[in-house]
Amino acid sequence: MIWSDWNPFRNVSPTIMIMAFAICLLIPNIMNHNKFILKKNERWWLSGTLFWIFIIFSATLIGRQVQAEPRKNLEFFWCLRLALQTGKFRYWGDIIGNILLFVPLGLLIPLAFPQLSKLYMVFFCGMILSVSIELIQYFARLGILELDDIFHNTCGTVLGYLMYRGMWLIRNNPES
């Protein structure tokens, strides 16, 4: 497993990257003028969240080659089993990479959307995004629909939320 395997931008042109970044900066400002009143910091967090979702799409969908047949692997924990049996970094890299890809999402969702700052809400947002990506991969033949990916992505989202919550508790501790 090398960086080019996990580089989310390996097949994304710089023009698309710049356009996505600009759009992610513009959307919160456009929303702010159309009956949505966002605080200034919420606009920045929303921009960051939208751009991170673009990064997730880049890593999982954009620029992938269409396969001849849709593929799926519905065996739960197959990757962990092979990682433990073989010790190969390839399997550990897949697990860790899928978790780490979604950690920022778990941090950003409650910052961008304070009304979604409960664990179960962030959990469902991460799971819904992951399930959506896996279904798109399957039906568009852009990857393999895997239950393990949904599990690892959702774990990453929850881990990110727990980091957010820990920082919130430290920041709002009256004894500090």
C-alpha positions as a Python dict, from the first residue, in 0.01 Angstrom:
ca = {
    (1, 'M'): (0, 0, 0),
    (2, 'I'): (152, 327, -112),
    (3, 'W'): (31, 687, -101),
    (4, 'S'): (-91, 676, -460),
    (5, 'D'): (-333, 398, -357),
    (6, 'W'): (-493, 624, -96),
    (7, 'N'): (-443, 962, -259),
    (8, 'P'): (-804, 1086, -289),
    (9, 'F'): (-707, 1323, -568),
    (10, 'R'): (-514, 1077, -788),
    (11, 'N'): (-767, 1105, -1072),
    (12, 'V'): (-915, 1447, -996),
    (13, 'S'): (-797, 1735, -1212),
    (14, 'P'): (-665, 2049, -1040),
    (15, 'T'): (-938, 2250, -1215),
    (16, 'I'): (-1210, 2038, -1049),
    (17, 'M'): (-1032, 2072, -714),
    (18, 'I'): (-1022, 2452, -738),
    (19, 'M'): (-1383, 2470, -853),
    (20, 'A'): (-1498, 2241, -569),
    (21, 'F'): (-1308, 2449, -315),
    (22, 'A'): (-1462, 2772, -448),
    (23, 'I'): (-1812, 2623, -449),
    (24, 'C'): (-1767, 2498, -91),
    (25, 'L'): (-1671, 2851, 13),
    (26, 'L'): (-1963, 3009, -176),
    (27, 'I'): (-2251, 2783, -71),
    (28, 'P'): (-2265, 2895, 295),
    (29, 'N'): (-2255, 3260, 189),
    (30, 'I'): (-2533, 3206, -67),
    (31, 'M'): (-2737, 3022, 196),
    (32, 'N'): (-2687, 3311, 436),
    (33, 'H'): (-2863, 3544, 192),
    (34, 'N'): (-3158, 3309, 131),
    (35, 'K'): (-3345, 3290, 463),
    (36, 'F'): (-3075, 3079, 631),
    (37, 'I'): (-2902, 3280, 898),
    (38, 'L'): (-2566, 3126, 978),
    (39, 'K'): (-2317, 3260, 1226),
    (40, 'K'): (-1981, 3348, 1074),
    (41, 'N'): (-1804, 3049, 1234),
    (42, 'E'): (-2084, 2815, 1120),
    (43, 'R'): (-2027, 2932, 762),
    (44, 'W'): (-1658, 2836, 784),
    (45, 'W'): (-1741, 2499, 941),
    (46, 'L'): (-2003, 2435, 672),
    (47, 'S'): (-1748, 2517, 401),
    (48, 'G'): (-1503, 2275, 563),
    (49, 'T'): (-1768, 2005, 592),
    (50, 'L'): (-1871, 2041, 229),
    (51, 'F'): (-1509, 2030, 114),
    (52, 'W'): (-1441, 1722, 327),
    (53, 'I'): (-1742, 1549, 171),
    (54, 'F'): (-1588, 1636, -167),
    (55, 'I'): (-1262, 1474, -47),
    (56, 'I'): (-1457, 1163, 55),
    (57, 'F'): (-1625, 1152, -288),
    (58, 'S'): (-1286, 1200, -453),
    (59, 'A'): (-1143, 906, -260),
    (60, 'T'): (-1438, 677, -319),
    (61, 'L'): (-1610, 775, -647),
    (62, 'I'): (-1463, 1054, -860),
    (63, 'G'): (-1214, 946, -1119),
    (64, 'R'): (-1263, 574, -1069),
    (65, 'Q'): (-1277, 345, -1368),
    (66, 'V'): (-1611, 185, -1448),
    (67, 'Q'): (-1594, -193, -1407),
    (68, 'A'): (-1758, -449, -1632),
    (69, 'E'): (-1984, -587, -1359),
    (70, 'P'): (-2115, -450, -1028),
    (71, 'R'): (-1924, -608, -740),
    (72, 'K'): (-2014, -667, -377),
    (73, 'N'): (-1872, -834, -69),
    (74, 'L'): (-2134, -875, 202),
    (75, 'E'): (-1917, -1086, 434),
    (76, 'F'): (-1896, -890, 758),
    (77, 'F'): (-1545, -837, 906),
    (78, 'W'): (-1371, -1015, 617),
    (79, 'C'): (-1102, -748, 605),
    (80, 'L'): (-1030, -766, 978),
    (81, 'R'): (-1018, -1146, 961),
    (82, 'L'): (-762, -1136, 679),
    (83, 'A'): (-564, -862, 852),
    (84, 'L'): (-539, -1074, 1166),
    (85, 'Q'): (-466, -1398, 977),
    (86, 'T'): (-208, -1264, 733),
    (87, 'G'): (-78, -955, 909),
    (88, 'K'): (-53, -786, 568),
    (89, 'F'): (-51, -409, 575),
    (90, 'R'): (-285, -399, 276),
    (91, 'Y'): (-580, -510, 490),
    (92, 'W'): (-482, -297, 790),
    (93, 'G'): (-437, -3, 551),
    (94, 'D'): (-788, -50, 415),
    (95, 'I'): (-936, -61, 765),
    (96, 'I'): (-737, 234, 899),
    (97, 'G'): (-782, 436, 580),
    (98, 'N'): (-1160, 392, 581),
    (99, 'I'): (-1178, 493, 946),
    (100, 'L'): (-950, 796, 906),
    (101, 'L'): (-1134, 917, 596),
    (102, 'F'): (-1449, 973, 804),
    (103, 'V'): (-1297, 1104, 1131),
    (104, 'P'): (-1302, 1469, 1012),
    (105, 'L'): (-1668, 1430, 918),
    (106, 'G'): (-1753, 1336, 1277),
    (107, 'L'): (-1568, 1646, 1396),
    (108, 'L'): (-1716, 1882, 1139),
    (109, 'I'): (-2086, 1787, 1141),
    (110, 'P'): (-2162, 1918, 1494),
    (111, 'L'): (-1954, 2231, 1430),
    (112, 'A'): (-2128, 2311, 1102),
    (113, 'F'): (-2473, 2202, 1220),
    (114, 'P'): (-2514, 2264, 1596),
    (115, 'Q'): (-2863, 2113, 1577),
    (116, 'L'): (-2693, 1781, 1484),
    (117, 'S'): (-2456, 1777, 1781),
    (118, 'K'): (-2591, 1455, 1936),
    (119, 'L'): (-2401, 1129, 1891),
    (120, 'Y'): (-2690, 942, 1731),
    (121, 'M'): (-2740, 1221, 1475),
    (122, 'V'): (-2373, 1228, 1374),
    (123, 'F'): (-2373, 846, 1368),
    (124, 'F'): (-2666, 839, 1126),
    (125, 'C'): (-2518, 1115, 907),
    (126, 'G'): (-2193, 920, 871),
    (127, 'M'): (-2373, 591, 813),
    (128, 'I'): (-2611, 739, 554),
    (129, 'L'): (-2322, 898, 364),
    (130, 'S'): (-2129, 571, 372),
    (131, 'V'): (-2425, 359, 262),
    (132, 'S'): (-2494, 608, -17),
    (133, 'I'): (-2136, 587, -141),
    (134, 'E'): (-2137, 207, -131),
    (135, 'L'): (-2465, 193, -325),
    (136, 'I'): (-2334, 439, -583),
    (137, 'Q'): (-2016, 232, -616),
    (138, 'Y'): (-2224, -79, -676),
    (139, 'F'): (-2484, 57, -918),
    (140, 'A'): (-2241, 282, -1108),
    (141, 'R'): (-1983, -2, -1108),
    (142, 'L'): (-1719, 226, -955),
    (143, 'G'): (-1605, -2, -675),
    (144, 'I'): (-1709, -281, -446),
    (145, 'L'): (-2012, -253, -219),
    (146, 'E'): (-1874, -375, 115),
    (147, 'L'): (-2038, -397, 456),
    (148, 'D'): (-1693, -361, 612),
    (149, 'D'): (-1650, -18, 451),
    (150, 'I'): (-1984, 99, 592),
    (151, 'F'): (-1883, -26, 938),
    (152, 'H'): (-1534, 130, 926),
    (153, 'N'): (-1659, 461, 785),
    (154, 'T'): (-1926, 484, 1053),
    (155, 'C'): (-1669, 400, 1322),
    (156, 'G'): (-1453, 684, 1185),
    (157, 'T'): (-1745, 925, 1205),
    (158, 'V'): (-1815, 823, 1567),
    (159, 'L'): (-1445, 853, 1656),
    (160, 'G'): (-1444, 1205, 1510),
    (161, 'Y'): (-1754, 1292, 1710),
    (162, 'L'): (-1593, 1161, 2030),
    (163, 'M'): (-1293, 1385, 1960),
    (164, 'Y'): (-1529, 1680, 1906),
    (165, 'R'): (-1710, 1599, 2230),
    (166, 'G'): (-1383, 1570, 2422),
    (167, 'M'): (-1270, 1910, 2294),
    (168, 'W'): (-1612, 2056, 2380),
    (169, 'L'): (-1590, 1922, 2736),
    (170, 'I'): (-1239, 2061, 2783),
    (171, 'R'): (-1340, 2400, 2639),
    (172, 'N'): (-1656, 2425, 2849),
    (173, 'N'): (-1509, 2292, 3174),
    (174, 'P'): (-1580, 2554, 3442),
    (175, 'E'): (-1267, 2453, 3633),
    (176, 'S'): (-1038, 2551, 3342),
}
